[in-house]
């Protein structure tokens, strides 16, 4: 059962890592249209990759389905908790938006 949970979590991690690496290749400030098209393409590839990894896990590793799905779902629960708690290096206090932008991303410039 532990192997099944591990495999499910690994499937979620691999698929999420693929999408993150794909999206980090584009500079959204310079090419927002490339980011959006990359988002759609990477999401489609992520879904295909996830299905393919589940099929491989079921056929080759003979994993138990419920623990595998629980492990997979746990990766997304961790993602949502991480997003919901915010990023600790971004300090959000009562500063105006322009000051927050400069403080958290000092290398960006308004045009």
N, C-alpha and C positions, 0 to 999 in steps of 0.2 A: 504494500500500500504506500509506503514512503517513496518508493521509486515512482509510482504513478503521480503522486503530488509533485515530486521534483520535476518530472517530465512535463506536467501541465504548466508549472511555473516557468520552466525553461522555454516552452513554446511561447508564452506571453512575453518573456524577456527578449527572446530573439526577434520576434515580430516587432516589438516596440523599439528595440535598438536599431533595427533596419530603418524604420520610419524616421527616427531621430537623426540618424547619420545622413539619411537622404535629405532631410530638410535643413540640416546645418551646412550643407554645401552651397546654399543660396543666400546671398546678401539681400534681405528683404527691403532694406532702405533703398538700394539701387535698382532692384528688379522685383517689385511686388507681384507683378504678373507671373513671373517665374516661380515665386514662392507658392502662389495659389495653384498653378497647374501642377507643381511638384507635390503639393499637399494631396490633390485628388489622385494623382498617379501613385504616390507612395501609399495612400490608404487602400487603393485597389490591390496593389502588390502585397501589402500587409495581410489583407484578407485571404488572398490566394496562398500566400506563404503559411498562414495559420492553418488553413484547411489541409494543405499538403503535409505539414508537420504532424497534425492530428492523425491523418491517414497513416503516415509512416510509424507513428508511435503505436497505433492500434495494431497494425499488421506485423511490424518487426519486433516490438518490445512486449506485445500482449499486455498492455497496461489495463488497469481497471478504469472504467469510464468515469464513474462519479468522483473518485479522488483526483483523477486527472483534470476534470472540469473545475474542481474546487481549487486546485493549484493554479490553474489558468486564471480563474476569477480573482484569486488573491492578488495577482500581479496588478490587476486593474484597481482593486481596492486600495492598494498601496499608492498607485499613481494618483487616485482621487484624493486620498488623505494628504499626500505631498502638495498637491495643487491647492487644496482647501486651507492648509495651514500657512500658505504663502512661502515666499523665499526669504530666508533669514538675512541675507545680505542686502535686501532692499528695505530701507527704513522708511516706513510710511507714518509720518506725523502730520502736523497741521501746516505743512508748507504748501505754497501754491504749486500747481502742476509743473510750471517751467522750472522752479527750483528743485523739485523732486527729480525731474528728468536730468538736470545737470549734475545733481548729487549722485544719482545711481548709475548714470551712463555718461561720464564726463567727456568721452571722446566723440559724442554725437553733437552735431551743430544744427541749429534751426536755419532754414533757408529763407 
